[in-house]
Amino acid sequence: MANPFVHVELNTTNLEQAKSFYEAMFAWKLRDMPMPQGSYTIIEVGDGTGGGMMTHPMPGAPSTWLPYVSVTDLAAATAKAEALGATVLKGITEVQDMGSFSIIVDPTGAMLGLWMTKR
């Protein structure tokens, strides 16, 4: 597949409760990783697409899962999405030395992350 899903992220209103639930539900291995803006929990699932979870960055917003799709040129993919009618919710943002992402809302209202690994 040219642009696979590569990461799934939970933005939650209660991080500790979510961690407890998903560890018990699926036996996922969770690993906390310090970030400049707080803690980020890596979800290691073994085979398949892993992800992460964090306290929702938008106060008052409900908990939600956000999938990310891999792209080779984040600026071009973000611009293309916008040209096709998407709204750019969060512009290109670098994540330490791992890569960069943007978040779009497609013309139907669905939110999607675009991810480019730092090479």
N, CA and C atoms as an extended XYZ file, in Angstrom:
357
Properties=species:S:1:pos:R:3:atomname:S:1:resname:S:1:resid:I:1 pbc="F F F"
N         0.845       -1.166        0.000 N   MET     1
C         0.000        0.000        0.000 CA  MET     1
C         0.894        1.234        0.000 C   MET     1
N         0.578        2.189       -0.824 N   ALA     2
C         1.411        3.376       -0.971 CA  ALA     2
C         1.435        4.254        0.280 C   ALA     2
N         0.300        4.447        0.924 N   ASN     3
C         0.222        5.298        2.107 CA  ASN     3
C        -0.509        4.562        3.231 C   ASN     3
N         0.209        3.696        3.960 N   PRO     4
C        -0.441        2.904        5.007 CA  PRO     4
C        -0.713        3.719        6.271 C   PRO     4
N        -1.654        3.213        7.063 N   PHE     5
C        -1.821        3.743        8.404 CA  PHE     5
C        -0.593        3.311        9.202 C   PHE     5
N         0.021        4.253        9.930 N   VAL     6
C         1.262        3.938       10.631 CA  VAL     6
C         1.204        4.174       12.133 C   VAL     6
N         0.166        4.829       12.604 N   HIS     7
C         0.105        5.175       14.023 CA  HIS     7
C        -1.346        5.503       14.347 C   HIS     7
N        -1.793        5.117       15.521 N   VAL     8
C        -3.137        5.460       15.979 CA  VAL     8
C        -2.986        6.061       17.369 C   VAL     8
N        -3.577        7.234       17.563 N   GLU     9
C        -3.353        7.975       18.794 CA  GLU     9
C        -4.660        8.263       19.522 C   GLU     9
N        -4.653        8.023       20.813 N   LEU    10
C        -5.802        8.345       21.647 CA  LEU    10
C        -5.548        9.664       22.352 C   LEU    10
N        -6.405       10.637       22.081 N   ASN    11
C        -6.414       11.897       22.822 CA  ASN    11
C        -7.541       11.742       23.835 C   ASN    11
N        -7.184       11.664       25.117 N   THR    12
C        -8.156       11.282       26.129 CA  THR    12
C        -8.328       12.332       27.225 C   THR    12
N        -9.508       12.327       27.813 N   THR    13
C        -9.797       13.233       28.929 CA  THR    13
C        -9.287       12.661       30.247 C   THR    13
N        -8.920       11.372       30.273 N   ASN    14
C        -8.423       10.748       31.498 CA  ASN    14
C        -7.361        9.714       31.118 C   ASN    14
N        -6.126       10.155       31.070 N   LEU    15
C        -5.032        9.304       30.605 CA  LEU    15
C        -4.834        8.078       31.498 C   LEU    15
N        -4.839        8.234       32.797 N   GLU    16
C        -4.608        7.092       33.686 CA  GLU    16
C        -5.714        6.049       33.542 C   GLU    16
N        -6.956        6.478       33.444 N   GLN    17
C        -8.071        5.550       33.269 CA  GLN    17
C        -7.961        4.829       31.923 C   GLN    17
N        -7.591        5.559       30.870 N   ALA    18
C        -7.435        4.945       29.550 CA  ALA    18
C        -6.310        3.918       29.556 C   ALA    18
N        -5.188        4.256       30.182 N   LYS    19
C        -4.062        3.317       30.250 CA  LYS    19
C        -4.477        2.042       30.969 C   LYS    19
N        -5.151        2.180       32.073 N   SER    20
C        -5.595        1.020       32.853 CA  SER    20
C        -6.555        0.152       32.038 C   SER    20
N        -7.499        0.785       31.356 N   PHE    21
C        -8.481        0.050       30.559 CA  PHE    21
C        -7.812       -0.724       29.431 C   PHE    21
N        -6.978       -0.057       28.623 N   TYR    22
C        -6.411       -0.717       27.449 CA  TYR    22
C        -5.342       -1.744       27.789 C   TYR    22
N        -4.622       -1.548       28.894 N   GLU    23
C        -3.689       -2.587       29.349 CA  GLU    23
C        -4.460       -3.851       29.713 C   GLU    23
N        -5.561       -3.691       30.449 N   ALA    24
C        -6.367       -4.838       30.868 CA  ALA    24
C        -7.112       -5.462       29.693 C   ALA    24
N        -7.626       -4.633       28.788 N   MET    25
C        -8.437       -5.118       27.673 CA  MET    25
C        -7.615       -5.918       26.660 C   MET    25
N        -6.455       -5.381       26.266 N   PHE    26
C        -5.690       -5.992       25.174 CA  PHE    26
C        -4.287       -6.446       25.553 C   PHE    26
N        -3.883       -6.264       26.802 N   ALA    27
C        -2.531       -6.602       27.255 CA  ALA    27
C        -1.467       -5.842       26.460 C   ALA    27
N        -1.796       -4.618       26.051 N   TRP    28
C        -0.818       -3.783       25.356 CA  TRP    28
C         0.296       -3.410       26.310 C   TRP    28
N         1.514       -3.316       25.793 N   LYS    29
C         2.637       -2.825       26.573 CA  LYS    29
C         2.655       -1.303       26.402 C   LYS    29
N         2.575       -0.594       27.518 N   LEU    30
C         2.564        0.863       27.498 CA  LEU    30
C         3.866        1.388       28.074 C   LEU    30
N         4.418        2.396       27.403 N   ARG    31
C         5.696        2.973       27.844 CA  ARG    31
C         5.577        4.490       27.816 C   ARG    31
N         5.748        5.127       28.977 N   ASP    32
C         5.687        6.583       29.050 CA  ASP    32
C         6.969        7.203       28.527 C   ASP    32
N         6.801        8.252       27.762 N   MET    33
C         7.926        8.945       27.156 CA  MET    33
C         7.783       10.434       27.475 C   MET    33
N         8.786       11.032       28.125 N   PRO    34
C         8.673       12.463       28.432 CA  PRO    34
C         8.730       13.300       27.151 C   PRO    34
N         7.885       14.301       27.111 N   MET    35
C         7.835       15.233       25.985 CA  MET    35
C         7.901       16.644       26.566 C   MET    35
N         8.296       17.629       25.775 N   PRO    36
C         8.362       19.000       26.300 CA  PRO    36
C         7.027       19.488       26.880 C   PRO    36
N         5.904       19.083       26.293 N   GLN    37
C         4.598       19.538       26.744 CA  GLN    37
C         3.938       18.564       27.717 C   GLN    37
N         4.642       17.570       28.219 N   GLY    38
C         4.076       16.605       29.154 CA  GLY    38
C         4.474       15.197       28.784 C   GLY    38
N         3.720       14.227       29.248 N   SER    39
C         4.027       12.820       29.003 CA  SER    39
C         3.245       12.284       27.805 C   SER    39
N         3.859       11.374       27.080 N   TYR    40
C         3.216       10.691       25.966 CA  TYR    40
C         3.405        9.203       26.216 C   TYR    40
N         2.350        8.432       26.082 N   THR    41
C         2.424        6.997       26.326 CA  THR    41
C         2.451        6.261       24.991 C   THR    41
N         3.522        5.540       24.738 N   ILE    42
C         3.666        4.731       23.533 CA  ILE    42
C         2.912        3.420       23.735 C   ILE    42
N         2.150        2.997       22.727 N   ILE    43
C         1.429        1.729       22.758 CA  ILE    43
C         2.188        0.758       21.862 C   ILE    43
N         2.715       -0.301       22.454 N   GLU    44
C         3.424       -1.325       21.700 CA  GLU    44
C         2.519       -2.549       21.625 C   GLU    44
N         2.072       -2.880       20.414 N   VAL    45
C         1.087       -3.944       20.241 CA  VAL    45
C         1.678       -5.237       19.701 C   VAL    45
N         2.970       -5.244       19.417 N   GLY    46
C         3.565       -6.418       18.773 CA  GLY    46
C         3.386       -6.271       17.277 C   GLY    46
N         2.766       -7.254       16.618 N   ASP    47
C         2.504       -7.153       15.185 CA  ASP    47
C         1.398       -6.141       14.933 C   ASP    47
N         1.516       -5.419       13.847 N   GLY    48
C         0.474       -4.459       13.494 CA  GLY    48
C         0.878       -3.038       13.826 C   GLY    48
N        -0.057       -2.135       13.624 N   THR    49
C         0.181       -0.716       13.829 CA  THR    49
C         0.048       -0.371       15.304 C   THR    49
N         1.081        0.220       15.849 N   GLY    50
C         1.054        0.672       17.230 CA  GLY    50
C         0.529        2.087       17.306 C   GLY    50
N         0.751        2.704       18.424 N   GLY    51
C         0.237        4.051       18.576 CA  GLY    51
C         0.696        4.700       19.853 C   GLY    51
N        -0.153        5.605       20.325 N   GLY    52
C         0.160        6.328       21.535 CA  GLY    52
C        -1.094        6.907       22.151 C   GLY    52
N        -0.933        7.442       23.342 N   MET    53
C        -2.045        8.114       23.996 CA  MET    53
C        -1.513        9.255       24.839 C   MET    53
N        -2.341       10.274       24.960 N   MET    54
C        -1.963       11.452       25.737 CA  MET    54
C        -3.213       12.165       26.211 C   MET    54
N        -3.033       13.046       27.182 N   THR    55
C        -4.139       13.881       27.627 CA  THR    55
C        -4.527       14.778       26.458 C   THR    55
N        -5.819       14.877       26.203 N   HIS    56
C        -6.314       15.638       25.054 CA  HIS    56
C        -5.759       17.058       25.079 C   HIS    56
N        -5.148       17.505       23.982 N   PRO    57
C        -4.562       18.847       23.961 CA  PRO    57
C        -5.596       19.966       23.852 C   PRO    57
N        -6.854       19.630       23.550 N   MET    58
C        -7.895       20.648       23.430 CA  MET    58
C        -8.858       20.508       24.609 C   MET    58
N        -8.719       21.349       25.631 N   PRO    59
C        -9.598       21.246       26.806 CA  PRO    59
C       -11.073       21.282       26.412 C   PRO    59
N       -11.851       20.400       27.037 N   GLY    60
C       -13.284       20.348       26.770 CA  GLY    60
C       -13.675       19.450       25.616 C   GLY    60
N       -12.704       19.031       24.798 N   ALA    61
C       -13.004       18.142       23.675 CA  ALA    61
C       -13.146       16.708       24.187 C   ALA    61
N       -13.979       15.900       23.548 N   PRO    62
C       -14.157       14.515       24.001 CA  PRO    62
C       -12.956       13.644       23.631 C   PRO    62
N       -12.825       12.532       24.314 N   SER    63
C       -11.787       11.560       23.963 CA  SER    63
C       -12.041       11.035       22.559 C   SER    63
N       -10.969       10.854       21.802 N   THR    64
C       -11.111       10.379       20.428 CA  THR    64
C        -9.828        9.704       19.956 C   THR    64
N       -10.000        8.720       19.071 N   TRP    65
C        -8.867        8.067       18.421 CA  TRP    65
C        -8.578        8.787       17.118 C   TRP    65
N        -7.288        8.983       16.799 N   LEU    66
C        -6.866        9.667       15.578 CA  LEU    66
C        -5.853        8.795       14.833 C   LEU    66
N        -6.205        8.322       13.630 N   PRO    67
C        -5.239        7.546       12.842 CA  PRO    67
C        -4.309        8.475       12.052 C   PRO    67
N        -3.100        7.996       11.812 N   TYR    68
C        -2.112        8.730       11.013 CA  TYR    68
C        -1.732        7.887        9.796 C   TYR    68
N        -1.580        8.565        8.658 N   VAL    69
C        -1.188        7.934        7.401 CA  VAL    69
C         0.213        8.423        7.039 C   VAL    69
N         1.059        7.519        6.585 N   SER    70
C         2.422        7.855        6.189 CA  SER    70
C         2.438        8.564        4.835 C   SER    70
N         3.206        9.646        4.759 N   VAL    71
C         3.417       10.357        3.492 CA  VAL    71
C         4.911       10.597        3.328 C   VAL    71
N         5.360       10.765        2.087 N   THR    72
C         6.782       11.001        1.843 CA  THR    72
C         7.128       12.481        1.784 C   THR    72
N         6.141       13.330        1.531 N   ASP    73
C         6.347       14.775        1.488 CA  ASP    73
C         5.179       15.418        2.230 C   ASP    73
N         5.407       15.758        3.485 N   LEU    74
C         4.334       16.259        4.333 CA  LEU    74
C         3.777       17.592        3.840 C   LEU    74
N         4.624       18.492        3.428 N   ALA    75
C         4.149       19.792        2.946 CA  ALA    75
C         3.263       19.618        1.713 C   ALA    75
N         3.691       18.775        0.793 N   ALA    76
C         2.912       18.552       -0.434 CA  ALA    76
C         1.587       17.853       -0.123 C   ALA    76
N         1.620       16.861        0.775 N   ALA    77
C         0.392       16.128        1.111 CA  ALA    77
C        -0.603       17.031        1.837 C   ALA    77
N        -0.112       17.879        2.732 N   THR    78
C        -0.985       18.804        3.451 CA  THR    78
C        -1.611       19.794        2.486 C   THR    78
N        -0.811       20.334        1.575 N   ALA    79
C        -1.321       21.277        0.567 CA  ALA    79
C        -2.319       20.601       -0.368 C   ALA    79
N        -2.039       19.364       -0.764 N   LYS    80
C        -2.949       18.629       -1.646 CA  LYS    80
C        -4.289       18.393       -0.959 C   LYS    80
N        -4.249       17.999        0.308 N   ALA    81
C        -5.486       17.776        1.064 CA  ALA    81
C        -6.317       19.057        1.101 C   ALA    81
N        -5.665       20.164        1.358 N   GLU    82
C        -6.371       21.449        1.411 CA  GLU    82
C        -6.962       21.800        0.048 C   GLU    82
N        -6.199       21.559       -1.018 N   ALA    83
C        -6.687       21.830       -2.378 CA  ALA    83
C        -7.886       20.953       -2.736 C   ALA    83
N        -7.960       19.771       -2.126 N   LEU    84
C        -9.077       18.863       -2.384 CA  LEU    84
C       -10.273       19.101       -1.454 C   LEU    84
N       -10.194       20.156       -0.645 N   GLY    85
C       -11.328       20.519        0.189 CA  GLY    85
C       -11.194       20.244        1.665 C   GLY    85
N       -10.037       19.738        2.099 N   ALA    86
C        -9.827       19.494        3.526 CA  ALA    86
C        -9.497       20.804        4.238 C   ALA    86
N        -9.734       20.811        5.536 N   THR    87
C        -9.329       21.920        6.394 CA  THR    87
C        -8.094       21.473        7.157 C   THR    87
N        -7.085       22.317        7.206 N   VAL    88
C        -5.887       21.997        7.980 CA  VAL    88
C        -6.159       22.439        9.416 C   VAL    88
N        -6.331       21.457       10.303 N   LEU    89
C        -6.629       21.721       11.709 CA  LEU    89
C        -5.364       22.088       12.474 C   LEU    89
N        -4.256       21.393       12.147 N   LYS    90
C        -2.960       21.674       12.765 CA  LYS    90
C        -1.911       21.609       11.680 C   LYS    90
N        -1.198       22.698       11.513 N   GLY    91
C        -0.158       22.753       10.498 CA  GLY    91
C         1.008       21.844       10.830 C   GLY    91
N         1.970       21.812        9.956 N   ILE    92
C         3.132       20.925       10.103 CA  ILE    92
C         3.843       21.198       11.428 C   ILE    92
N         4.017       20.114       12.194 N   THR    93
C         4.609       20.196       13.525 CA  THR    93
C         5.663       19.111       13.655 C   THR    93
N         6.861       19.500       14.093 N   GLU    94
C         7.944       18.528       14.268 CA  GLU    94
C         7.816       17.841       15.623 C   GLU    94
N         8.113       16.533       15.639 N   VAL    95
C         8.099       15.746       16.874 CA  VAL    95
C         9.523       15.286       17.144 C   VAL    95
N        10.190       16.028       18.032 N   GLN    96
C        11.573       15.761       18.398 CA  GLN    96
C        12.364       15.364       17.157 C   GLN    96
N        13.113       14.274       17.226 N   ASP    97
C        13.919       13.840       16.082 CA  ASP    97
C        13.270       12.677       15.345 C   ASP    97
N        11.944       12.479       15.557 N   MET    98
C        11.252       11.334       14.963 CA  MET    98
C        10.619       11.635       13.611 C   MET    98
N        10.069       12.821       13.450 N   GLY    99
C         9.388       13.163       12.213 CA  GLY    99
C         8.498       14.366       12.403 C   GLY    99
N         7.538       14.530       11.500 N   SER   100
C         6.614       15.659       11.539 CA  SER   100
C         5.220       15.188       11.175 C   SER   100
N         4.217       15.972       11.605 N   PHE   101
C         2.840       15.629       11.292 CA  PHE   101
C         2.024       16.886       11.032 C   PHE   101
N         0.888       16.681       10.403 N   SER   102
C        -0.157       17.697       10.319 CA  SER   102
C        -1.470       16.959       10.553 C   SER   102
N        -2.507       17.714       10.879 N   ILE   103
C        -3.822       17.113       11.086 CA  ILE   103
C        -4.810       17.841       10.192 C   ILE   103
N        -5.549       17.045        9.419 N   ILE   104
C        -6.542       17.604        8.501 CA  ILE   104
C        -7.932       17.102        8.880 C   ILE   104
N        -8.931       17.823        8.404 N   VAL   105
C       -10.318       17.379        8.504 CA  VAL   105
C       -10.812       17.284        7.065 C   VAL   105
N       -11.190       16.078        6.649 N   ASP   106
C       -11.601       15.886        5.257 CA  ASP   106
C       -12.940       16.586        4.987 C   ASP   106
N       -13.347       16.673        3.717 N   PRO   107
C       -14.587       17.379        3.395 CA  PRO   107
C       -15.847       16.800        4.045 C   PRO   107
N       -15.769       15.564        4.564 N   THR   108
C       -16.935       14.975        5.234 CA  THR   108
C       -16.920       15.207        6.733 C   THR   108
N       -15.832       15.809        7.256 N   GLY   109
C       -15.732       16.095        8.684 CA  GLY   109
C       -14.871       15.128        9.466 C   GLY   109
N       -14.274       14.137        8.809 N   ALA   110
C       -13.427       13.160        9.505 CA  ALA   110
C       -12.006       13.709        9.676 C   ALA   110
N       -11.454       13.521       10.872 N   MET   111
C       -10.113       13.988       11.175 CA  MET   111
C        -9.093       12.901       10.853 C   MET   111
N        -7.943       13.299       10.311 N   LEU   112
C        -6.885       12.375        9.922 CA  LEU   112
C        -5.542       13.049       10.113 C   LEU   112
N        -4.580       12.294       10.639 N   GLY   113
C        -3.217       12.794       10.759 CA  GLY   113
C        -2.377       12.342        9.581 C   GLY   113
N        -1.482       13.202        9.133 N   LEU   114
C        -0.497       12.875        8.109 CA  LEU   114
C         0.853       12.850        8.805 C   LEU   114
N         1.659       11.808        8.561 N   TRP   115
C         2.930       11.626        9.258 CA  TRP   115
C         4.068       11.404        8.267 C   TRP   115
N         5.185       12.093        8.494 N   MET   116
C         6.391       11.885        7.690 CA  MET   116
C         7.530       11.600        8.648 C   MET   116
N         8.088       10.407        8.542 N   THR   117
C         9.229       10.023        9.371 CA  THR   117
C        10.459       10.806        8.962 C   THR   117
N        11.220       11.245        9.964 N   LYS   118
C        12.467       11.937        9.667 CA  LYS   118
C        13.455       10.922        9.123 C   LYS   118
N        14.048       11.226        8.026 N   ARG   119
C        14.945       10.280        7.380 CA  ARG   119
C        16.381       10.625        7.656 C   ARG   119
